[in-house]
Amino acid sequence: MEKLDFRTKHKELYNPSKKEVSIVEVPAFNFLMMDGTGDPNNNPRMQLAFDALFSVSYTLKFMFKRGKHHEIYLSDFWRVKPEKLKTIIRQPCGKA
């Protein structure tokens, strides 16, 4: 079973240069996403949405049986304005 590693396959997206700015073209990806506003620690609806997102993501991870996968990226809500906060969890998906 081949391991799908987005960090290796798309190095330009996950390991940007620390010395220079560059423009990258991001290919289309499948993803799960939730929208919300406010501090997730004080918003019960956001916490429910996070729980659902993690639950679905965890289930998909094992449904597709594509090997080890560890990529879960959450926006740093301390540094992002609430209206700009996005949470995306990518899982490898194959054609059915």
C-alpha positions in Angstrom: 0.0 0.0 0.0 1.5 3.3 -1.1 1.7 6.1 1.4 0.2 9.4 0.1 2.2 12.3 1.5 1.1 15.7 0.4 4.2 17.3 2.0 6.5 15.3 -0.4 4.3 15.5 -3.4 3.6 19.3 -3.1 6.8 20.6 -1.5 6.3 24.1 -2.9 3.0 24.4 -0.9 4.2 23.0 2.4 7.9 24.1 2.6 8.1 27.7 1.4 11.4 29.5 1.1 12.3 31.5 4.2 14.5 33.8 2.1 12.3 34.8 -0.8 8.6 35.4 -1.7 7.2 33.3 -4.5 3.9 32.8 -6.2 2.7 29.2 -6.3 -0.2 27.7 -8.2 -2.3 25.5 -6.0 -4.0 22.6 -7.8 -7.6 21.7 -7.1 -8.0 19.4 -4.1 -11.0 17.7 -2.4 -11.5 18.9 1.1 -13.9 19.1 4.1 -14.5 22.6 5.4 -16.5 24.5 8.0 -17.2 28.2 8.3 -17.7 30.0 11.6 -17.0 33.1 13.5 -15.7 33.9 16.9 -13.5 32.1 19.4 -14.1 28.3 19.1 -13.4 28.0 22.8 -16.4 30.1 23.7 -18.8 29.1 20.9 -20.6 25.8 21.4 -21.8 25.6 17.8 -18.2 25.9 16.6 -17.1 23.2 19.0 -19.8 20.9 17.6 -18.7 21.7 14.1 -15.1 20.9 15.0 -16.2 17.6 16.5 -18.1 16.7 13.4 -15.3 17.7 11.1 -12.7 15.6 13.0 -15.2 12.7 13.2 -15.8 12.6 9.4 -12.1 13.1 8.7 -11.0 10.3 11.0 -13.6 8.0 9.4 -12.5 8.9 5.9 -8.9 8.3 6.8 -9.6 4.6 7.5 -12.2 4.1 4.9 -9.8 4.7 2.0 -7.0 2.6 3.6 -4.2 4.5 1.8 -1.6 4.1 4.5 -0.3 6.5 7.1 -1.6 10.0 6.9 -1.0 12.8 9.4 -2.0 16.1 7.9 -4.4 18.1 9.9 -4.0 21.8 9.5 -6.1 24.2 11.6 -5.8 28.0 11.2 -4.1 29.7 14.2 -7.2 31.5 15.5 -5.0 33.7 17.7 -3.5 35.3 14.6 -6.4 35.3 12.1 -9.4 37.6 12.1 -12.6 35.7 12.9 -14.1 36.4 9.5 -11.0 35.0 7.7 -10.6 31.8 9.8 -10.8 28.6 7.8 -10.3 25.1 8.9 -9.4 22.4 6.4 -8.5 18.8 7.0 -7.2 17.0 4.0 -7.5 13.3 3.6 -6.2 11.2 0.7 -9.2 10.1 -1.5 -9.1 7.7 -4.4 -11.7 7.2 -7.2 -14.6 4.9 -6.1 
